[in-house]
Amino acid sequence: MTDEIEQRIYELVRRYDGVYLFKQKTLTPQIDIDSDLNFEREEAAALMDEFFNEFSVERGEFVIETYYPAEPSLVQILNPFTKRDVPVVPDFTLGMLIESAKVGRWLYE
């Protein structure tokens, strides 16, 4: 059952990952949705909406902003007097989706 869930999640992610001319990326639980797959915020949000529906996973405290914080405005970027703190973004891996699908609820904050 675990392998079936894992494979279904990989199939779901591949639908959002685009088309490759040569070789598809090998998906593993360690793959990060943001840094490894380079999903934009909107793509990741759509993926997660479908994930919660398809796998009947309770959203709990899940918000996409946790993994994709708001970008600073152009004024903030160009203002030399504005102190810019780099947000600490937690991992957002396929393993998190797999583990949450197994128990039926989002396990992470």
N, CA, C and O of each residue as an XYZ file, in Angstrom:
436
protein
N       0.826     -1.194      0.000
C       0.000      0.000      0.000
C       0.865      1.250      0.000
O       0.562      2.223     -0.690
N       1.944      1.220      0.776
C       2.835      2.366      0.841
C       3.427      2.670     -0.531
O       3.478      3.829     -0.944
N       3.875      1.632     -1.239
C       4.440      1.829     -2.574
C       3.393      2.380     -3.534
O       3.713      3.183     -4.410
N       2.146      1.953     -3.373
C       1.063      2.434     -4.231
C       0.826      3.933     -3.999
O       0.685      4.696     -4.955
N       0.784      4.343     -2.749
C       0.609      5.768     -2.421
C       1.761      6.575     -2.989
O       1.552      7.619     -3.606
N       2.971      6.094     -2.780
C       4.158      6.791     -3.276
C       4.089      6.950     -4.798
O       4.350      8.037     -5.313
N       3.748      5.902     -5.510
C       3.672      5.963     -6.970
C       2.567      6.898     -7.440
O       2.747      7.620     -8.420
N       1.432      6.898     -6.759
C       0.339      7.806     -7.125
C       0.743      9.262     -6.915
O       0.378     10.130     -7.708
N       1.488      9.529     -5.861
C       1.960     10.899     -5.619
C       2.954     11.301     -6.700
O       2.904     12.428     -7.193
N       3.847     10.408     -7.072
C       4.794     10.712     -8.148
C       4.053     10.999     -9.458
O       4.431     11.904    -10.201
N       3.005     10.231     -9.736
C       2.211     10.475    -10.948
C       1.552     11.845    -10.895
O       1.528     12.560    -11.897
N       1.021     12.216     -9.740
C       0.407     13.527     -9.569
C       1.431     14.636     -9.796
O       1.153     15.605    -10.503
N       2.595     14.499     -9.207
C       3.646     15.516     -9.336
C       4.108     15.627    -10.782
O       4.358     16.733    -11.262
N       4.224     14.520    -11.477
C       4.658     14.553    -12.887
C       3.690     15.337    -13.768
O       4.104     15.962    -14.744
N       2.402     15.304    -13.426
C       1.422     16.076    -14.202
C       1.700     17.571    -14.105
O       1.370     18.320    -15.024
N       2.299     18.010    -13.012
C       2.601     19.426    -12.807
C       4.032     19.779    -13.197
O       4.373     20.957    -13.308
N       4.861     18.777    -13.404
C       6.288     19.009    -13.622
C       6.649     19.314    -15.069
O       7.807     19.624    -15.347
N       5.720     19.241    -15.985
C       6.017     19.596    -17.369
C       6.506     18.415    -18.185
O       6.467     17.263    -17.752
N       6.962     18.739    -19.370
C       7.389     17.733    -20.336
C       8.898     17.825    -20.513
O       9.459     18.918    -20.593
N       9.542     16.674    -20.574
C      10.981     16.624    -20.781
C      11.270     16.034    -22.152
O      10.639     15.058    -22.557
N      12.211     16.615    -22.861
C      12.564     16.123    -24.179
C      13.382     14.839    -24.110
O      13.280     13.990    -24.996
N      14.183     14.694    -23.077
C      15.077     13.551    -23.012
C      14.692     12.589    -21.891
O      14.109     11.538    -22.156
N      15.001     12.925    -20.678
C      14.787     12.002    -19.571
C      14.031     12.702    -18.448
O      14.375     13.820    -18.064
N      13.001     12.042    -17.922
C      12.270     12.588    -16.785
C      13.156     12.548    -15.547
O      14.037     11.698    -15.415
N      12.899     13.485    -14.648
C      13.600     13.464    -13.369
C      13.167     12.230    -12.593
O      12.008     11.821    -12.650
N      14.101     11.652    -11.878
C      13.778     10.545    -10.984
C      13.233     11.141     -9.699
O      13.915     11.917     -9.028
N      12.013     10.782     -9.360
C      11.394     11.319     -8.159
C      11.677     10.404     -6.979
O      11.570      9.182     -7.081
N      12.040     11.014     -5.857
C      12.289     10.301     -4.606
C      11.643     11.106     -3.479
O      11.298     12.271     -3.678
N      11.475     10.509     -2.310
C      10.898     11.255     -1.191
C      11.713     12.489     -0.798
O      11.165     13.415     -0.199
N      13.003     12.521     -1.119
C      13.855     13.646     -0.725
C      13.734     14.852     -1.660
O      14.241     15.926     -1.338
N      13.081     14.697     -2.799
C      12.954     15.788     -3.770
C      12.160     16.932     -3.146
O      11.074     16.723     -2.606
N      12.711     18.145     -3.225
C      12.045     19.342     -2.713
C      11.229     19.977     -3.839
O      11.746     20.211     -4.931
N       9.973     20.250     -3.569
C       9.067     20.793     -4.577
C       9.531     22.156     -5.063
O       9.414     22.465     -6.248
N      10.051     22.964     -4.168
C      10.497     24.305     -4.537
C      11.883     24.288     -5.166
O      12.049     24.720     -6.307
N      12.867     23.802     -4.446
C      14.251     23.933     -4.925
C      14.661     22.893     -5.966
O      15.464     23.208     -6.844
N      14.148     21.680     -5.901
C      14.538     20.651     -6.872
C      13.657     20.661     -8.127
O      14.155     20.508     -9.242
N      12.355     20.841     -7.937
C      11.440     20.829     -9.075
C      11.177     22.235     -9.626
O      10.619     22.395    -10.712
N      11.587     23.242     -8.861
C      11.428     24.650     -9.275
C       9.982     25.024     -9.565
O       9.715     25.787    -10.493
N       9.053     24.501     -8.789
C       7.653     24.864     -8.958
C       7.451     26.303     -8.487
O       7.966     26.707     -7.445
N       6.708     27.052     -9.260
C       6.285     28.385     -8.845
C       5.206     28.220     -7.779
O       4.627     27.145     -7.622
N       4.951     29.292     -7.060
C       3.969     29.265     -5.980
C       2.602     28.774     -6.474
O       1.967     27.947     -5.819
N       2.152     29.277     -7.620
C       0.837     28.912     -8.139
C       0.784     27.429     -8.517
O      -0.226     26.762     -8.294
N       1.873     26.921     -9.087
C       1.933     25.498     -9.443
C       1.870     24.636     -8.188
O       1.139     23.647     -8.135
N       2.640     25.021     -7.188
C       2.663     24.255     -5.940
C       1.303     24.305     -5.245
O       0.855     23.300     -4.693
N       0.649     25.458     -5.268
C      -0.677     25.589     -4.645
C      -1.692     24.693     -5.365
O      -2.493     24.019     -4.717
N      -1.659     24.685     -6.692
C      -2.567     23.834     -7.462
C      -2.279     22.359     -7.192
O      -3.203     21.563     -7.031
N      -0.995     21.996     -7.144
C      -0.604     20.624     -6.825
C      -1.162     20.216     -5.467
O      -1.723     19.130     -5.322
N      -1.008     21.081     -4.482
C      -1.450     20.738     -3.135
C      -2.967     20.657     -3.041
O      -3.490     19.803     -2.326
N      -3.685     21.526     -3.747
C      -5.145     21.430     -3.759
C      -5.580     20.070     -4.296
O      -6.450     19.412     -3.726
N      -4.963     19.660     -5.401
C      -5.301     18.361     -5.983
C      -4.868     17.228     -5.058
O      -5.584     16.237     -4.917
N      -3.699     17.366     -4.425
C      -3.213     16.354     -3.478
C      -4.216     16.148     -2.346
O      -4.580     15.013     -2.039
N      -4.667     17.244     -1.722
C      -5.601     17.121     -0.599
C      -6.906     16.457     -1.034
O      -7.477     15.655     -0.294
N      -7.373     16.791     -2.232
C      -8.619     16.197     -2.726
C      -8.442     14.739     -3.134
O      -9.220     13.878     -2.723
N      -7.431     14.463     -3.932
C      -7.245     13.114     -4.473
C      -6.934     12.080     -3.397
O      -7.376     10.934     -3.483
N      -6.170     12.489     -2.382
C      -5.756     11.540     -1.343
C      -6.579     11.668     -0.060
O      -6.282     11.011      0.938
N      -7.617     12.518     -0.088
C      -8.488     12.735      1.081
C      -7.675     13.055      2.333
O      -7.881     12.474      3.399
N      -6.747     13.996      2.171
C      -5.883     14.420      3.273
C      -6.449     15.706      3.869
O      -6.738     16.656      3.141
N      -6.607     15.737      5.186
C      -7.064     16.948      5.863
C      -5.959     17.994      5.807
O      -4.799     17.698      6.094
N      -6.326     19.227      5.432
C      -5.348     20.313      5.294
C      -4.700     20.716      6.611
O      -3.526     21.086      6.638
N      -5.444     20.649      7.686
C      -4.899     21.084      8.970
C      -4.405     22.514      8.900
O      -5.152     23.409      8.507
N      -3.161     22.738      9.273
C      -2.567     24.074      9.308
C      -1.812     24.430      8.026
O      -1.076     25.417      8.002
N      -1.983     23.644      6.962
C      -1.232     23.896      5.736
C      -1.628     25.225      5.104
O      -2.807     25.497      4.878
N      -0.619     26.045      4.824
C      -0.777     27.252      4.004
C       0.444     27.327      3.095
O       1.572     27.110      3.537
N       0.212     27.631      1.838
C       1.303     27.649      0.855
C       2.349     28.703      1.204
O       3.518     28.554      0.845
N       1.943     29.766      1.899
C       2.875     30.833      2.269
C       3.996     30.349      3.188
O       5.054     30.974      3.260
N       3.769     29.248      3.884
C       4.835     28.679      4.721
C       6.036     28.292      3.864
O       7.183     28.472      4.274
N       5.770     27.765      2.682
C       6.818     27.252      1.809
C       7.178     28.219      0.680
O       8.227     28.089      0.048
N       6.303     29.180      0.438
C       6.517     30.205     -0.585
C       6.152     31.561      0.016
O       5.073     32.082     -0.265
N       7.024     32.140      0.834
C       6.704     33.431      1.445
C       6.573     34.527      0.380
O       7.110     34.414     -0.722
N       5.855     35.572      0.736
C       5.634     36.689     -0.193
C       6.965     37.318     -0.598
O       7.872     37.481      0.219
N       7.054     37.661     -1.860
C       8.246     38.333     -2.381
C       8.228     39.795     -1.941
O       7.154     40.388     -1.848
N       9.390     40.390     -1.668
C       9.399     41.816     -1.322
C       8.991     42.655     -2.528
O       9.208     42.259     -3.673
N       8.403     43.808     -2.261
C       7.996     44.694     -3.348
C       9.228     45.310     -3.999
O      10.321     45.283     -3.433
N       9.043     45.858     -5.177
C      10.141     46.503     -5.897
C      10.697     47.683     -5.098
O      11.902     47.933     -5.109
N       9.818     48.401     -4.410
C      10.260     49.532     -3.582
C      11.184     49.041     -2.475
O      12.208     49.664     -2.197
N      10.828     47.929     -1.846
C      11.670     47.376     -0.783
C      13.018     46.917     -1.329
O      14.051     47.087     -0.682
N      12.995     46.338     -2.514
C      14.236     45.840     -3.109
C      15.175     46.987     -3.460
O      16.383     46.900     -3.238
N      14.618     48.055     -4.006
C      15.440     49.170     -4.485
C      15.833     50.164     -3.400
O      16.742     50.969     -3.600
N      15.163     50.119     -2.261
C      15.468     51.058     -1.185
C      16.725     50.601     -0.439
O      16.711     49.551      0.204
N      17.813     51.378     -0.518
C      19.056     50.963      0.137
C      18.994     51.030      1.664
O      19.859     50.480      2.345
N      17.980     51.700      2.201
C      17.876     51.846      3.647
C      16.979     50.795      4.293
O      16.854     50.741      5.517
N      16.367     49.976      3.478
C      15.484     48.929      3.987
C      16.306     47.692      4.315
O      17.026     47.152      3.475
N      16.174     47.268      5.549
C      16.846     46.037      5.952
C      15.998     44.862      5.469
O      14.799     44.797      5.740
N      16.629     43.946      4.758
C      15.900     42.795      4.226
C      16.352     41.531      4.940
O      17.500     41.102      4.830
N      15.427     40.960      5.661
C      15.695     39.674      6.292
C      15.347     38.579      5.294
O      14.289     38.606      4.666
N      16.231     37.639      5.161
C      15.978     36.507      4.278
C      15.126     35.509      5.053
O      15.548     35.009      6.096
N      13.915     35.214      4.540
C      13.052     34.289      5.281
C      13.621     32.872      5.274
O      14.210     32.427      4.288
N      13.436     32.189      6.367
C      13.842     30.798      6.471
C      12.650     29.968      6.005
O      11.582     29.992      6.617
N      12.849     29.246      4.930
C      11.772     28.454      4.347
C      12.036     26.986      4.658
O      13.114     26.469      4.362
N      11.049     26.313      5.256
C      11.250     24.893      5.577
C      11.263     24.027      4.323
O      10.812     24.445      3.257
N      11.782     22.827      4.469
C      11.744     21.858      3.372
C      10.301     21.610      2.975
O       9.393     21.711      3.800
N      10.097     21.285      1.708
C       8.770     20.990      1.173
C       8.956     19.825      0.210
O       9.000     20.010     -1.006
N       9.064     18.617      0.771
C       9.484     17.447     -0.002
C       8.326     16.528     -0.375
O       7.235     16.592      0.190
N       8.611     15.678     -1.343
C       7.627     14.677     -1.727
C       7.389     13.696     -0.582
O       6.291     13.157     -0.445
N       8.398     13.466      0.229
C       8.245     12.601      1.399
C       7.191     13.125      2.364
O       6.496     12.345      3.016
N       7.072     14.458      2.454
C       6.053     15.052      3.315
C       4.657     14.721      2.793
O       3.745     14.453      3.576
N       4.494     14.740      1.481
C       3.210     14.384      0.881
C       2.917     12.901      1.112
O       1.794     12.528      1.449
N       3.925     12.072      0.930
C       3.750     10.621      1.108
C       3.339     10.296      2.537
O       2.371      9.569      2.760
N       4.071     10.834      3.499
C       3.766     10.548      4.908
C       2.389     11.071      5.300
O       1.663     10.406      6.039
N       2.024     12.246      4.819
C       0.710     12.813      5.134
C      -0.404     11.996      4.493
O      -1.454     11.798      5.104
N      -0.187     11.520      3.269
C      -1.201     10.699      2.591
C      -1.428      9.387      3.348
O      -2.551      8.883      3.389
N      -0.388      8.843      3.936
C      -0.514      7.575      4.677
C      -1.444      7.716      5.862
O      -2.209      6.801      6.168
N      -1.385      8.872      6.543
C      -2.186      9.046      7.761
C      -3.459      9.859      7.531
O      -4.316      9.924      8.412
N      -3.593     10.483      6.348
C      -4.823     11.189      6.025
C      -4.928     12.607      6.539
O      -6.014     13.187      6.544
N      -3.804     13.181      6.977
C      -3.810     14.581      7.424
C      -2.429     15.168      7.221
O      -1.433     14.445      7.226
N      -2.367     16.509      7.039
C      -1.090     17.180      6.856
C      -0.344     17.162      8.170
O      -0.854     17.637      9.185
N       0.861     16.616      8.161
C       1.622     16.389      9.389
C       2.569     17.537      9.765
O       3.213     17.481     10.813
N       2.660     18.565      8.935
C       3.696     19.574      9.122
C       3.089     20.955      9.312
O       1.956     21.215      8.909
N       3.871     21.841      9.938
C       3.396     23.212     10.183
C       3.837     24.131      9.086
O       3.532     25.323      9.119
